[in-house]
Amino acid sequence: MDCLFCKIAAGEIPSTRVYEDDLILAFRDIAPQTPVHILFVPKAHIASADGITPENSAVVAHIFETIPKVAKAEGLTSYRLVSNVGPDACQSVKHLHFHLLGGREMSDRMA
């Protein structure tokens, strides 16, 4: 499989990791949109939110249990979470990921 995030999770491509366990990885985005911009990915390949099933949804729950811990460790008391699905939503890597964005006041516009 030629998936960028699978390669990052496997350690084949370097990243600045902020959290890791057996199921998930969180690392700093290489082109941050906010002062804190961290990506959370499952280590097992799931193409997008459309690929979440009863068999793999526990890893997504684990990501959402981990996000507040990482946000707090980053000093965030307010933040935004984003997951893009498909080309019209600008999903650039076809591997489920959640953007944790924070560190500044954001616009109320989502699009």
C-alpha positions, 0 to 999 in steps of 0.5 A, spaced: 500 500 500 502 506 498 499 510 503 503 516 506 500 516 513 501 508 513 508 509 512 508 515 517 505 510 522 510 504 520 516 509 522 518 509 514 517 516 514 519 521 519 514 525 523 514 529 530 510 524 534 506 527 540 502 521 542 503 513 540 500 507 542 498 500 539 492 503 535 493 510 534 498 515 532 498 523 533 503 527 530 504 535 528 502 537 521 508 539 516 504 545 514 500 547 520 494 552 519 494 554 526 499 554 532 497 547 534 496 543 528 496 535 530 493 529 526 490 523 529 490 517 525 489 510 526 495 505 525 490 500 521 488 503 514 481 506 514 480 510 508 476 515 511 470 516 515 466 513 510 470 506 512 468 506 519 464 500 521 462 496 527 469 492 526 473 498 527 469 503 530 473 502 537 479 505 534 475 512 532 472 512 539 480 511 542 482 517 538 476 521 541 478 519 548 485 521 546 484 528 543 482 531 549 488 529 553 493 531 548 489 538 547 490 539 554 498 537 554 498 542 548 495 548 553 489 548 549 482 550 552 479 551 546 480 547 539 477 545 533 477 538 530 476 536 522 476 530 518 475 531 511 472 526 506 473 525 499 476 530 494 470 536 494 472 536 502 479 536 500 481 530 503 488 530 501 491 523 504 486 517 503 487 515 510 482 517 516 485 522 520 482 528 525 486 535 525 486 538 532 487 545 531 488 550 536 492 556 539 489 562 536 482 564 535 478 562 529 473 564 524 466 562 525 466 560 518 467 553 516 467 553 509 
